[in-house]
C-alpha cells in the first residue's frame, strides 16, 4: 500500500525518500540542477503542505510521487504563472510532481509497481476531492497517460530540455477512470494507507471496483 504522509509525520521515512529521489532523479535520470552534496533531493516546495505518496516493498522504497496543493507555492505557478492564472484552482487543487518507480522495480502480488503507483495517485486525488490535476511533463509521459485512459488538455509547451519539450498539462480525474485502472490491474481494494495529520483530511475513499 502507498503511505500518504506529510513530511513531519515520519522524518526517518522522509530521509529515505530524499535519498530515493536523489538516486532516481539525479544519479539515474541526470537531473543535475537539483544535485545536492548530501544526496538528499528536495526543493523549495517540500514544505508542510506537500503530500508524499510512498510505496515500499520488502523494506525498500520502490515507488514515489508528490502532490502539491495549488493554494500554496508550486512548481508550475513559478515556472509559468501567466498560464496557471487561466486555470480554475477549485478544479485543479493539486500539482502532480516527482513521480517515479525504482529501476528494475518488482511486481507486487502480480501487479506492476508503476501500475500500483499510478492507480494509487489517482485514488488519492479522488479521496482528497480533486476533479483534476496539473503537471509539467514530457511527450512520452503524456503518451503513457493517454494509454492509461487519461483525458487532458495540453496548455502549452513552456520550455525544452535537451531538445525535448516540457509541457504544461491539465488532466481530469474521475471515479470512472479509477474503476478502469482497477479493472485493468485487478485491484479490488484501496491502495492507500493514510498516516498522521492526513488521516483525517481525506474525503470518503472511492469504493473499490
C-alpha positions in Angstrom: 0.0 0.0 0.0 1.0 3.6 -0.6 1.7 5.5 2.6 0.2 9.0 2.4 2.0 11.4 4.7 3.2 15.0 5.3 7.0 15.3 5.8 6.7 15.9 9.6 4.6 12.7 10.1 7.7 10.5 9.7 11.1 12.3 9.4 13.0 9.0 9.2 11.0 7.7 6.3 11.2 11.0 4.6 15.0 10.9 4.8 14.9 7.7 2.8 12.5 9.4 0.4 15.0 12.3 -0.2 17.7 9.6 -0.9 15.4 7.7 -3.2 14.6 10.9 -5.1 18.3 11.8 -5.4 19.2 8.3 -6.7 16.4 8.1 -9.2 16.2 11.7 -10.5 19.8 12.9 -10.2 22.0 9.9 -10.4 19.9 7.8 -12.8 17.9 10.4 -14.8 20.5 13.1 -14.8 18.7 16.0 -13.2 21.9 17.8 -12.4 20.2 21.1 -11.5 18.9 19.5 -8.3 22.0 17.6 -7.3 23.0 18.1 -3.6 26.1 17.1 -1.8 24.2 15.3 0.9 22.5 13.1 -1.8 19.0 14.1 -0.5 17.0 15.6 -3.3 14.4 18.1 -2.1 13.3 21.5 -3.3 11.6 24.7 -2.1 8.2 23.1 -2.5 8.9 20.3 0.0 7.2 22.1 2.8 4.5 21.3 5.3 1.7 21.3 2.7 3.3 18.8 0.3 1.7 15.4 0.2 4.1 12.4 -0.2 2.9 9.0 -1.6 5.4 6.2 -0.8 5.3 2.6 -1.9 7.6 0.2 0.0 8.3 -3.5 -0.8 10.4 -5.7 1.5 11.5 -2.6 3.5 12.7 -0.8 0.3 11.1 2.3 -1.4 10.1 1.1 -4.9 7.9 4.0 -6.0 7.1 7.6 -5.0 5.2 10.6 -6.0 4.3 14.0 -4.6 1.2 16.2 -4.7 1.5 20.0 -4.1 -1.7 21.9 -3.2 -2.2 24.8 -5.7 -3.3 27.0 -2.8 0.4 27.1 -1.8 3.5 27.8 -3.9 4.1 25.1 -6.5 6.3 24.4 -9.5 4.1 25.2 -12.4 3.0 28.5 -10.9 6.6 29.6 -10.5 7.5 28.3 -14.0 4.6 29.8 -15.9 2.4 32.0 -13.6 0.6 33.6 -16.6 -0.7 30.2 -17.7 -1.7 29.0 -14.3 -3.8 32.1 -13.7 -6.1 30.8 -16.5 -6.9 27.5 -14.8 -9.6 27.4 -12.0 -7.9 26.5 -8.7 -11.1 24.7 -7.5 -10.9 22.3 -10.4 -7.2 21.8 -10.2 -6.3 21.8 -6.5 -3.1 19.8 -6.9 0.1 19.7 -9.0 1.4 16.2 -9.5 5.2 16.1 -9.4 8.3 13.8 -8.8 6.6 10.6 -9.9 9.0 7.6 -10.3 9.4 3.9 -9.7 12.7 2.3 -8.8 14.9 1.0 -11.6 14.1 -2.7 -12.0 11.1 -2.4 -9.7 9.4 -5.6 -8.8 5.8 -6.7 -9.3 3.9 -6.9 -6.1 1.2 -9.5 -5.8 1.3 -9.9 -9.5 0.8 -6.1 -10.2 3.5 -3.9 -11.7 4.9 -1.3 -9.4 4.2 1.6 -11.9 0.6 0.4 -12.2 0.2 0.4 -8.4 1.7 3.9 -8.2 -0.4 5.4 -11.0 -3.6 3.9 -9.6 -2.8 4.9 -6.1 -2.1 8.5 -7.0 -5.4 8.6 -8.9 -7.2 7.1 -5.9 -5.5 9.7 -3.6 -6.6 12.6 -5.7 -10.2 11.5 -5.7 -10.2 10.9 -2.0 -8.9 14.4 -1.5 -11.8 15.7 -3.5 -9.9 16.7 -6.7 -11.6 16.6 -10.1 -8.4 17.5 -11.9 -4.6 17.8 -11.6 -1.9 19.9 -13.3 1.7 18.9 -14.1 4.7 19.7 -16.2 5.9 16.7 -18.2 7.4 15.3 -21.4 5.6 13.9 -24.5 6.5 10.3 -23.7 4.8 10.6 -20.3 1.7 12.0 -22.0 1.6 9.1 -24.4 1.8 6.7 -21.4 -1.1 8.6 -19.6 -3.2 8.5 -22.8 -2.8 4.7 -22.9 -4.0 4.6 -19.3 -7.2 6.4 -20.2 -6.5 10.0 -19.1 -8.3 12.9 -20.7 -6.2 16.1 -20.6 -5.6 19.5 -22.2 -2.2 20.4 -23.4 -2.0 24.0 -22.2 1.4 25.0 -23.7 4.9 23.9 -24.4 6.8 26.0 -21.9 10.5 25.0 -22.4 12.8 22.4 -23.8 15.3 20.2 -22.1 18.0 18.5 -24.3 15.7 19.3 -27.3 12.7 17.5 -25.6 9.6 19.7 -25.0 8.4 20.3 -21.4 4.7 20.7 -21.5 2.1 22.1 -19.1 -0.9 19.8 -18.9 -4.3 19.8 -17.1 -5.9 16.4 -16.7 -9.3 15.3 -15.4 -9.7 12.6 -12.8 -12.8 10.6 -12.2 -14.2 7.5 -10.4 -14.8 6.0 -13.8 -11.1 6.4 -14.6 -10.2 4.8 -11.3 -12.6 1.9 -12.0 -10.9 1.4 -15.4 -7.5 1.2 -13.7 -8.7 -1.2 -11.0 -10.4 -3.4 -13.5 -7.3 -3.5 -15.8 -4.9 -4.3 -13.0 -7.3 -6.5 -11.0 -7.1 -4.3 -7.9 -10.1 -5.0 -5.6 -9.3 -2.7 -2.6 -7.9 0.6 -1.6 -4.2 1.1 -2.2 -3.8 3.8 0.4 -2.6 4.0 4.0 -3.3 7.4 5.4 -1.0 8.4 8.2 -0.5 11.2 10.7 -2.1 14.5 10.0 -3.5 13.3 6.7 -5.6 10.5 8.2 -8.5 12.9 8.8 -8.1 15.1 5.8 -9.4 12.8 3.1 -12.9 12.6 1.7 -14.7 9.2 1.6 -12.3 7.0 -0.3 -13.7 5.8 -3.7 -15.3 2.4 -3.4 -13.3 -0.5 -4.8 -14.4 -1.8 -8.2 
